[in-house]
Every structure is written in C-alpha cells, then in structure tokens.
Amino acid sequence: MIEIHVLEKSGKFAENKDVSREIRIREIWPALERNEEVVLNFEGVEAATQSFIHALISDILRKQGDRALERMSFKSCNETVRKIIGIVVTYMQEGA
C-alpha cells in the first residue's frame, strides 16, 4: 500500500493541475501497475478544485474503470473535497 499525502504536494487549497498530474504519473500509476492499493490522504486540505481532482484521477478511471476504484481510497476528506471527488467519479463512470 502507498499513502499519498496531498497536503504536502498541493497545500491547503489543491488547485494546481500540474501538481495533480505529477502525483498521478509518478505515484498513483506506478503503484496501481504494481497492484498496490493507493490511499489519497487529504488531511489538512481545506478545498480542491474539480480540475485538480479530475487531473488526479480521471485518466486512471478512463483506462481502468472500477478496477482502479477498488484499489484506490480517499482518506480524511472534508465534505467539500468529498463532494468534488464524488462528482468526478460519477462523471467518469457515466462514460464521459
């Protein structure tokens, strides 16, 4: 299992799509390819943009679908961040 602390990379307001892209490419994808579980820990992150979350997980969901969601979890999300993650996941599951 790999746990990624989003706050350390994005700060309290996760908005930089380049940062989320780097997390996806350098940390999430390699872990999933090794069949590891990935925990995205949002402790301390007060807000995130939809574009940040989209850049973080949409490509993975597009390519691996529910298989990726079975190995990914989102930890310590406040209500705002949880809602945005839910929006992106639902959008991707609807075949966007």
MOPAC internal coordinates of N, CA, C and O (Angstrom, degrees):
PM7 1SCF
backbone

  N    0.0000 0     0.00 0     0.00 0    0    0    0
  C    1.4505 1     0.00 0     0.00 0    1    0    0
  C    1.5158 1   109.46 1     0.00 0    2    1    0
  O    1.2310 1   121.56 1   -38.55 1    3    2    1
  N    1.3156 1   114.62 1   141.45 1    3    2    1
  C    1.4516 1   121.11 1   174.86 1    5    3    2
  C    1.5270 1   107.81 1  -120.52 1    6    5    3
  O    1.2310 1   120.92 1   -45.16 1    7    6    5
  N    1.3278 1   115.85 1   134.84 1    7    6    5
  C    1.4633 1   120.40 1   176.62 1    9    7    6
  C    1.5208 1   108.46 1  -115.07 1   10    9    7
  O    1.2310 1   121.30 1   -55.83 1   11   10    9
  N    1.3187 1   115.12 1   124.17 1   11   10    9
  C    1.4559 1   121.67 1  -178.21 1   13   11   10
  C    1.5269 1   108.05 1  -106.78 1   14   13   11
  O    1.2310 1   120.84 1   -59.04 1   15   14   13
  N    1.3251 1   116.00 1   120.96 1   15   14   13
  C    1.4612 1   121.80 1   179.06 1   17   15   14
  C    1.5285 1   108.56 1   -91.03 1   18   17   15
  O    1.2310 1   121.40 1   -78.62 1   19   18   17
  N    1.3109 1   114.92 1   101.38 1   19   18   17
  C    1.4631 1   121.33 1  -173.37 1   21   19   18
  C    1.5261 1   111.27 1   -62.31 1   22   21   19
  O    1.2310 1   119.54 1   141.86 1   23   22   21
  N    1.3257 1   118.48 1   -38.14 1   23   22   21
  C    1.4614 1   122.32 1  -178.70 1   25   23   22
  C    1.5250 1   111.55 1   -54.81 1   26   25   23
  O    1.2310 1   120.16 1   138.83 1   27   26   25
  N    1.3281 1   117.30 1   -41.17 1   27   26   25
  C    1.4648 1   121.65 1  -178.28 1   29   27   26
  C    1.5222 1   111.87 1   -62.35 1   30   29   27
  O    1.2310 1   120.52 1   154.30 1   31   30   29
  N    1.3164 1   116.61 1   -25.70 1   31   30   29
  C    1.4583 1   120.71 1  -175.59 1   33   31   30
  C    1.5268 1   113.19 1  -102.27 1   34   33   31
  O    1.2310 1   120.98 1   150.71 1   35   34   33
  N    1.3407 1   115.72 1   -29.29 1   35   34   33
  C    1.4590 1   119.08 1  -172.79 1   37   35   34
  C    1.5171 1   114.35 1  -113.25 1   38   37   35
  O    1.2310 1   120.04 1   159.48 1   39   38   37
  N    1.3091 1   117.52 1   -20.52 1   39   38   37
  C    1.4580 1   120.75 1  -172.15 1   41   39   38
  C    1.5255 1   110.08 1    83.84 1   42   41   39
  O    1.2310 1   120.80 1     4.94 1   43   42   41
  N    1.3254 1   116.08 1  -175.06 1   43   42   41
  C    1.4677 1   121.42 1  -175.42 1   45   43   42
  C    1.5215 1   113.18 1   -67.19 1   46   45   43
  O    1.2310 1   120.55 1   152.86 1   47   46   45
  N    1.3316 1   116.56 1   -27.14 1   47   46   45
  C    1.4697 1   120.70 1   178.08 1   49   47   46
  C    1.5120 1   107.98 1  -115.39 1   50   49   47
  O    1.2310 1   120.64 1   -77.77 1   51   50   49
  N    1.3239 1   116.39 1   102.23 1   51   50   49
  C    1.4641 1   122.36 1  -176.83 1   53   51   50
  C    1.5225 1   109.22 1   -81.51 1   54   53   51
  O    1.2310 1   120.96 1   -76.98 1   55   54   53
  N    1.3190 1   115.76 1   103.02 1   55   54   53
  C    1.4537 1   119.97 1  -177.43 1   57   55   54
  C    1.5201 1   114.47 1  -134.16 1   58   57   55
  O    1.2310 1   119.65 1   162.79 1   59   58   57
  N    1.3075 1   118.28 1   -17.21 1   59   58   57
  C    1.4634 1   121.41 1  -173.20 1   61   59   58
  C    1.5302 1   110.26 1   -80.74 1   62   61   59
  O    1.2310 1   120.80 1   -70.23 1   63   62   61
  N    1.3299 1   116.07 1   109.77 1   63   62   61
  C    1.4701 1   121.04 1  -178.33 1   65   63   62
  C    1.5221 1   111.83 1   -65.15 1   66   65   63
  O    1.2310 1   119.89 1   150.82 1   67   66   65
  N    1.3203 1   117.82 1   -29.18 1   67   66   65
  C    1.4619 1   120.05 1   178.28 1   69   67   66
  C    1.5214 1   110.66 1   -66.48 1   70   69   67
  O    1.2310 1   120.49 1   141.71 1   71   70   69
  N    1.3250 1   116.67 1   -38.29 1   71   70   69
  C    1.4635 1   121.10 1   177.09 1   73   71   70
  C    1.5259 1   109.98 1   -64.57 1   74   73   71
  O    1.2310 1   120.34 1   133.62 1   75   74   73
  N    1.3366 1   116.96 1   -46.38 1   75   74   73
  C    1.4622 1   119.12 1  -178.79 1   77   75   74
  C    1.5261 1   111.05 1   -65.81 1   78   77   75
  O    1.2310 1   120.32 1   143.75 1   79   78   77
  N    1.3069 1   117.00 1   -36.25 1   79   78   77
  C    1.4711 1   120.81 1   176.75 1   81   79   78
  C    1.5288 1   110.35 1   -61.93 1   82   81   79
  O    1.2310 1   120.21 1   136.83 1   83   82   81
  N    1.3293 1   117.21 1   -43.17 1   83   82   81
  C    1.4681 1   121.15 1   178.90 1   85   83   82
  C    1.5311 1   111.20 1   -63.80 1   86   85   83
  O    1.2310 1   120.40 1   139.52 1   87   86   85
  N    1.3246 1   116.84 1   -40.48 1   87   86   85
  C    1.4671 1   120.26 1   177.16 1   89   87   86
  C    1.5280 1   109.35 1   -60.74 1   90   89   87
  O    1.2310 1   121.12 1   134.74 1   91   90   89
  N    1.3354 1   115.46 1   -45.26 1   91   90   89
  C    1.4660 1   119.93 1  -179.36 1   93   91   90
  C    1.5213 1   111.10 1   -61.39 1   94   93   91
  O    1.2310 1   120.37 1   130.32 1   95   94   93
  N    1.3179 1   116.89 1   -49.68 1   95   94   93
  C    1.4676 1   121.35 1  -174.18 1   97   95   94
  C    1.5272 1   112.25 1   -72.10 1   98   97   95
  O    1.2310 1   120.16 1   135.99 1   99   98   97
  N    1.3113 1   117.30 1   -44.01 1   99   98   97
  C    1.4618 1   120.92 1  -172.04 1  101   99   98
  C    1.5290 1   114.59 1   -89.24 1  102  101   99
  O    1.2310 1   120.44 1   158.32 1  103  102  101
  N    1.3457 1   116.76 1   -21.68 1  103  102  101
  C    1.4575 1   117.87 1  -175.09 1  105  103  102
  C    1.5265 1   113.97 1  -123.17 1  106  105  103
  O    1.2310 1   120.21 1   129.47 1  107  106  105
  N    1.3307 1   117.21 1   -50.53 1  107  106  105
  C    1.4633 1   119.05 1  -175.05 1  109  107  106
  C    1.5203 1   111.55 1   -70.03 1  110  109  107
  O    1.2310 1   120.12 1   126.18 1  111  110  109
  N    1.3452 1   117.37 1   -53.82 1  111  110  109
  C    1.4724 1   120.06 1  -177.72 1  113  111  110
  C    1.5211 1   112.57 1   -55.98 1  114  113  111
  O    1.2310 1   119.82 1   129.29 1  115  114  113
  N    1.3451 1   117.94 1   -50.71 1  115  114  113
  C    1.4710 1   117.47 1  -179.06 1  117  115  114
  C    1.5299 1   112.64 1   -58.92 1  118  117  115
  O    1.2310 1   120.09 1   140.59 1  119  118  117
  N    1.3165 1   117.44 1   -39.41 1  119  118  117
  C    1.4704 1   120.43 1   179.43 1  121  119  118
  C    1.5249 1   110.72 1   -64.60 1  122  121  119
  O    1.2310 1   120.22 1   135.57 1  123  122  121
  N    1.3251 1   117.19 1   -44.43 1  123  122  121
  C    1.4614 1   120.36 1   179.37 1  125  123  122
  C    1.5223 1   111.10 1   -64.71 1  126  125  123
  O    1.2310 1   120.31 1   143.34 1  127  126  125
  N    1.3346 1   117.02 1   -36.66 1  127  126  125
  C    1.4603 1   120.24 1   178.19 1  129  127  126
  C    1.5297 1   111.71 1   -66.17 1  130  129  127
  O    1.2310 1   120.89 1   154.40 1  131  130  129
  N    1.3404 1   115.91 1   -25.60 1  131  130  129
  C    1.4707 1   120.48 1   176.10 1  133  131  130
  C    1.5321 1   110.71 1   -89.73 1  134  133  131
  O    1.2310 1   120.72 1  -170.86 1  135  134  133
  N    1.3354 1   116.23 1     9.14 1  135  134  133
  C    1.4689 1   122.87 1  -178.32 1  137  135  134
  C    1.5266 1   113.31 1    60.07 1  138  137  135
  O    1.2310 1   120.97 1  -149.18 1  139  138  137
  N    1.3242 1   115.75 1    30.82 1  139  138  137
  C    1.4581 1   120.71 1   175.77 1  141  139  138
  C    1.5201 1   109.71 1   -88.98 1  142  141  139
  O    1.2310 1   121.13 1   -23.28 1  143  142  141
  N    1.3092 1   115.44 1   156.72 1  143  142  141
  C    1.4531 1   120.56 1   170.77 1  145  143  142
  C    1.5164 1   108.06 1   -82.17 1  146  145  143
  O    1.2310 1   121.16 1   -34.03 1  147  146  145
  N    1.3193 1   115.39 1   145.97 1  147  146  145
  C    1.4558 1   121.61 1  -179.60 1  149  147  146
  C    1.5246 1   108.48 1  -120.41 1  150  149  147
  O    1.2310 1   120.79 1   -55.13 1  151  150  149
  N    1.3204 1   116.09 1   124.87 1  151  150  149
  C    1.4525 1   121.85 1   175.58 1  153  151  150
  C    1.5197 1   107.31 1  -109.74 1  154  153  151
  O    1.2310 1   120.90 1   -60.60 1  155  154  153
  N    1.3181 1   115.89 1   119.40 1  155  154  153
  C    1.4586 1   121.41 1   175.48 1  157  155  154
  C    1.5262 1   106.56 1   -96.81 1  158  157  155
  O    1.2310 1   121.08 1   -72.95 1  159  158  157
  N    1.3235 1   115.55 1   107.05 1  159  158  157
  C    1.4560 1   121.81 1  -175.30 1  161  159  158
  C    1.5308 1   109.13 1   -94.72 1  162  161  159
  O    1.2310 1   121.25 1   -64.36 1  163  162  161
  N    1.3217 1   115.22 1   115.64 1  163  162  161
  C    1.4630 1   121.56 1  -177.73 1  165  163  162
  C    1.5279 1   112.43 1  -100.56 1  166  165  163
  O    1.2310 1   120.01 1  -162.26 1  167  166  165
  N    1.3174 1   117.59 1    17.74 1  167  166  165
  C    1.4622 1   120.16 1   179.56 1  169  167  166
  C    1.5271 1   109.98 1   -56.79 1  170  169  167
  O    1.2310 1   120.71 1   -50.74 1  171  170  169
  N    1.3281 1   116.24 1   129.26 1  171  170  169
  C    1.4549 1   121.86 1   179.47 1  173  171  170
  C    1.5112 1   114.66 1    87.78 1  174  173  171
  O    1.2310 1   119.99 1   166.75 1  175  174  173
  N    1.3327 1   117.62 1   -13.25 1  175  174  173
  C    1.4669 1   120.70 1   177.43 1  177  175  174
  C    1.5200 1   107.48 1   -81.81 1  178  177  175
  O    1.2310 1   120.96 1   -62.46 1  179  178  177
  N    1.3120 1   115.77 1   117.54 1  179  178  177
  C    1.4629 1   120.81 1  -176.16 1  181  179  178
  C    1.5214 1   112.67 1   -83.48 1  182  181  179
  O    1.2310 1   120.43 1   148.66 1  183  182  181
  N    1.3085 1   116.79 1   -31.34 1  183  182  181
  C    1.4672 1   120.84 1  -179.57 1  185  183  182
  C    1.5214 1   108.98 1  -157.37 1  186  185  183
  O    1.2310 1   121.52 1   -23.47 1  187  186  185
  N    1.3298 1   114.69 1   156.53 1  187  186  185
  C    1.4656 1   121.45 1   177.23 1  189  187  186
  C    1.5161 1   107.23 1  -143.34 1  190  189  187
  O    1.2310 1   120.99 1   -35.62 1  191  190  189
  N    1.3054 1   115.72 1   144.38 1  191  190  189
  C    1.4600 1   118.95 1   176.12 1  193  191  190
  C    1.5219 1   109.33 1   -81.54 1  194  193  191
  O    1.2310 1   121.45 1   -23.97 1  195  194  193
  N    1.3089 1   114.83 1   156.03 1  195  194  193
  C    1.4593 1   119.79 1   176.99 1  197  195  194
  C    1.5228 1   109.69 1   -62.48 1  198  197  195
  O    1.2310 1   120.18 1   144.25 1  199  198  197
  N    1.3194 1   117.25 1   -35.75 1  199  198  197
  C    1.4682 1   119.82 1  -179.81 1  201  199  198
  C    1.5298 1   111.35 1   -67.25 1  202  201  199
  O    1.2310 1   119.71 1   147.04 1  203  202  201
  N    1.3309 1   118.15 1   -32.96 1  203  202  201
  C    1.4671 1   120.96 1   176.48 1  205  203  202
  C    1.5248 1   109.92 1   -64.54 1  206  205  203
  O    1.2310 1   120.23 1   130.55 1  207  206  205
  N    1.3207 1   117.16 1   -49.45 1  207  206  205
  C    1.4626 1   121.51 1  -179.25 1  209  207  206
  C    1.5235 1   110.19 1   -65.00 1  210  209  207
  O    1.2310 1   120.80 1   139.76 1  211  210  209
  N    1.3226 1   116.08 1   -40.24 1  211  210  209
  C    1.4665 1   120.35 1   179.17 1  213  211  210
  C    1.5269 1   110.32 1   -60.12 1  214  213  211
  O    1.2310 1   120.59 1   132.65 1  215  214  213
  N    1.3340 1   116.48 1   -47.35 1  215  214  213
  C    1.4655 1   120.22 1   179.49 1  217  215  214
  C    1.5304 1   111.41 1   -66.18 1  218  217  215
  O    1.2310 1   120.26 1   153.03 1  219  218  217
  N    1.3083 1   117.12 1   -26.97 1  219  218  217
  C    1.4575 1   122.01 1  -178.53 1  221  219  218
  C    1.5256 1   112.39 1   -74.10 1  222  221  219
  O    1.2310 1   119.96 1   138.75 1  223  222  221
  N    1.3468 1   117.68 1   -41.25 1  223  222  221
  C    1.4667 1   118.67 1  -170.09 1  225  223  222
  C    1.5281 1   116.45 1  -127.87 1  226  225  223
  O    1.2310 1   119.23 1   165.26 1  227  226  225
  N    1.3232 1   119.07 1   -14.74 1  227  226  225
  C    1.4701 1   118.76 1  -171.68 1  229  227  226
  C    1.5278 1   113.27 1   -64.55 1  230  229  227
  O    1.2310 1   119.71 1   139.33 1  231  230  229
  N    1.3140 1   118.15 1   -40.67 1  231  230  229
  C    1.4647 1   120.29 1  -179.99 1  233  231  230
  C    1.5268 1   110.61 1   -63.36 1  234  233  231
  O    1.2310 1   120.93 1   141.45 1  235  234  233
  N    1.3095 1   115.83 1   -38.55 1  235  234  233
  C    1.4641 1   120.66 1   177.77 1  237  235  234
  C    1.5267 1   110.07 1   -64.51 1  238  237  235
  O    1.2310 1   120.62 1   133.71 1  239  238  237
  N    1.3197 1   116.43 1   -46.29 1  239  238  237
  C    1.4642 1   120.13 1  -179.56 1  241  239  238
  C    1.5202 1   111.25 1   -66.37 1  242  241  239
  O    1.2310 1   120.36 1   144.56 1  243  242  241
  N    1.3092 1   116.91 1   -35.44 1  243  242  241
  C    1.4647 1   120.68 1   178.90 1  245  243  242
  C    1.5276 1   110.22 1   -63.79 1  246  245  243
  O    1.2310 1   120.40 1   139.93 1  247  246  245
  N    1.3188 1   116.83 1   -40.07 1  247  246  245
  C    1.4586 1   121.14 1  -175.66 1  249  247  246
  C    1.5263 1   113.91 1   -87.82 1  250  249  247
  O    1.2310 1   120.01 1   148.31 1  251  250  249
  N    1.3364 1   117.59 1   -31.69 1  251  250  249
  C    1.4629 1   119.67 1  -175.52 1  253  251  250
  C    1.5202 1   113.64 1  -116.66 1  254  253  251
  O    1.2310 1   120.03 1   167.55 1  255  254  253
  N    1.3093 1   117.55 1   -12.45 1  255  254  253
  C    1.4574 1   121.11 1   177.57 1  257  255  254
  C    1.5191 1   113.59 1    57.13 1  258  257  255
  O    1.2310 1   121.31 1    40.39 1  259  258  257
  N    1.3245 1   115.10 1  -139.61 1  259  258  257
  C    1.4575 1   120.96 1  -176.28 1  261  259  258
  C    1.5262 1   113.02 1   -63.97 1  262  261  259
  O    1.2310 1   120.16 1   156.31 1  263  262  261
  N    1.3202 1   117.29 1   -23.69 1  263  262  261
  C    1.4702 1   119.54 1   176.67 1  265  263  262
  C    1.5200 1   110.79 1   -58.18 1  266  265  263
  O    1.2310 1   120.65 1   140.29 1  267  266  265
  N    1.3283 1   116.36 1   -39.71 1  267  266  265
  C    1.4663 1   120.28 1   179.14 1  269  267  266
  C    1.5244 1   110.37 1   -67.98 1  270  269  267
  O    1.2310 1   120.56 1   137.98 1  271  270  269
  N    1.3261 1   116.53 1   -42.02 1  271  270  269
  C    1.4624 1   119.79 1  -179.18 1  273  271  270
  C    1.5258 1   111.93 1   -64.01 1  274  273  271
  O    1.2310 1   120.41 1   151.61 1  275  274  273
  N    1.3162 1   116.82 1   -28.39 1  275  274  273
  C    1.4599 1   120.19 1   177.93 1  277  275  274
  C    1.5274 1   111.74 1   -68.36 1  278  277  275
  O    1.2310 1   120.41 1   156.84 1  279  278  277
  N    1.3277 1   116.82 1   -23.16 1  279  278  277
  C    1.4597 1   120.92 1  -178.15 1  281  279  278
  C    1.5194 1   113.13 1  -109.83 1  282  281  279
  O    1.2310 1   120.33 1  -177.83 1  283  282  281
  N    1.3396 1   116.98 1     2.17 1  283  282  281
  C    1.4575 1   121.03 1   178.77 1  285  283  282
  C    1.5214 1   109.52 1  -116.70 1  286  285  283
  O    1.2310 1   121.23 1   -37.70 1  287  286  285
  N    1.3342 1   115.25 1   142.30 1  287  286  285
  C    1.4577 1   119.04 1   173.41 1  289  287  286
  C    1.5249 1   108.93 1  -138.37 1  290  289  287
  O    1.2310 1   121.66 1   -22.07 1  291  290  289
  N    1.3087 1   114.44 1   157.93 1  291  290  289
  C    1.4631 1   122.26 1  -176.54 1  293  291  290
  C    1.5184 1   107.26 1  -119.89 1  294  293  291
  O    1.2310 1   120.71 1   -61.92 1  295  294  293
  N    1.3095 1   116.25 1   118.08 1  295  294  293
  C    1.4605 1   122.28 1  -170.98 1  297  295  294
  C    1.5280 1   110.52 1  -113.11 1  298  297  295
  O    1.2310 1   121.23 1   -34.78 1  299  298  297
  N    1.3280 1   115.24 1   145.22 1  299  298  297
  C    1.4688 1   123.07 1   173.07 1  301  299  298
  C    1.5265 1   113.06 1    56.85 1  302  301  299
  O    1.2310 1   120.65 1  -141.37 1  303  302  301
  N    1.3147 1   116.36 1    38.63 1  303  302  301
  C    1.4655 1   121.20 1   177.75 1  305  303  302
  C    1.5268 1   109.38 1   -85.83 1  306  305  303
  O    1.2310 1   120.25 1   -46.52 1  307  306  305
  N    1.3184 1   117.12 1   133.48 1  307  306  305
  C    1.4558 1   118.23 1   171.02 1  309  307  306
  C    1.5304 1   107.82 1   -76.19 1  310  309  307
  O    1.2310 1   120.25 1    -5.74 1  311  310  309
  N    1.3000 1   117.14 1   174.26 1  311  310  309
  C    1.4652 1   121.32 1  -174.79 1  313  311  310
  C    1.5284 1   112.16 1   -59.82 1  314  313  311
  O    1.2310 1   120.14 1   140.28 1  315  314  313
  N    1.3151 1   117.34 1   -39.72 1  315  314  313
  C    1.4685 1   121.71 1  -179.21 1  317  315  314
  C    1.5258 1   111.23 1   -62.59 1  318  317  315
  O    1.2310 1   120.86 1   130.51 1  319  318  317
  N    1.3199 1   115.96 1   -49.49 1  319  318  317
  C    1.4682 1   120.80 1  -179.37 1  321  319  318
  C    1.5235 1   109.91 1   -65.38 1  322  321  319
  O    1.2310 1   120.11 1   137.84 1  323  322  321
  N    1.3332 1   117.39 1   -42.16 1  323  322  321
  C    1.4706 1   121.09 1   179.78 1  325  323  322
  C    1.5329 1   110.95 1   -59.39 1  326  325  323
  O    1.2310 1   120.13 1   138.63 1  327  326  325
  N    1.3157 1   117.36 1   -41.37 1  327  326  325
  C    1.4671 1   120.84 1   179.56 1  329  327  326
  C    1.5250 1   111.17 1   -63.88 1  330  329  327
  O    1.2310 1   120.47 1   137.67 1  331  330  329
  N    1.3121 1   116.70 1   -42.33 1  331  330  329
  C    1.4682 1   120.15 1  -179.45 1  333  331  330
  C    1.5253 1   110.38 1   -66.02 1  334  333  331
  O    1.2310 1   120.12 1   138.01 1  335  334  333
  N    1.3142 1   117.37 1   -41.99 1  335  334  333
  C    1.4673 1   120.29 1   176.19 1  337  335  334
  C    1.5234 1   109.47 1   -59.58 1  338  337  335
  O    1.2310 1   120.63 1   135.31 1  339  338  337
  N    1.3176 1   116.41 1   -44.69 1  339  338  337
  C    1.4628 1   121.00 1   179.00 1  341  339  338
  C    1.5163 1   112.77 1   -59.73 1  342  341  339
  O    1.2310 1   120.49 1   139.41 1  343  342  341
  N    1.3187 1   116.68 1   -40.59 1  343  342  341
  C    1.4681 1   121.09 1   178.80 1  345  343  342
  C    1.5262 1   110.21 1   -62.34 1  346  345  343
  O    1.2310 1   120.58 1   133.18 1  347  346  345
  N    1.3183 1   116.49 1   -46.82 1  347  346  345
  C    1.4674 1   120.52 1  -177.94 1  349  347  346
  C    1.5310 1   110.49 1   -66.03 1  350  349  347
  O    1.2310 1   120.24 1   135.42 1  351  350  349
  N    1.3221 1   117.14 1   -44.58 1  351  350  349
  C    1.4683 1   120.42 1  -179.77 1  353  351  350
  C    1.5320 1   110.10 1   -61.87 1  354  353  351
  O    1.2310 1   120.38 1   134.10 1  355  354  353
  N    1.3278 1   116.88 1   -45.90 1  355  354  353
  C    1.4730 1   120.23 1   179.42 1  357  355  354
  C    1.5152 1   110.86 1   -61.70 1  358  357  355
  O    1.2310 1   120.11 1   136.00 1  359  358  357
  N    1.3066 1   117.39 1   -44.00 1  359  358  357
  C    1.4585 1   122.34 1   179.70 1  361  359  358
  C    1.5276 1   110.54 1   -58.87 1  362  361  359
  O    1.2310 1   120.58 1   135.87 1  363  362  361
  N    1.3303 1   116.50 1   -44.13 1  363  362  361
  C    1.4572 1   120.47 1  -178.63 1  365  363  362
  C    1.5274 1   111.29 1   -70.94 1  366  365  363
  O    1.2310 1   119.97 1   144.59 1  367  366  365
  N    1.3231 1   117.66 1   -35.41 1  367  366  365
  C    1.4668 1   120.24 1   179.06 1  369  367  366
  C    1.5170 1   112.28 1   -69.98 1  370  369  367
  O    1.2310 1   120.59 1   155.60 1  371  370  369
  N    1.3124 1   116.47 1   -24.40 1  371  370  369
  C    1.4640 1   120.13 1   178.64 1  373  371  370
  C    1.5199 1   111.86 1   -80.75 1  374  373  371
  O    1.2310 1   120.75 1  -175.18 1  375  374  373
  N    1.3128 1   116.17 1     4.82 1  375  374  373
  C    1.4606 1   120.23 1   173.12 1  377  375  374
  C    1.5069 1   114.94 1    86.66 1  378  377  375
  O    1.2310 1   120.45 1  -151.22 1  379  378  377
  N    1.3274 1   116.74 1    28.78 1  379  378  377
  C    1.4620 1   119.98 1  -179.34 1  381  379  378
  C    1.4923 1   111.40 1   -66.10 1  382  381  379
  O    1.2310 1   120.10 1   180.00 1  383  382  381

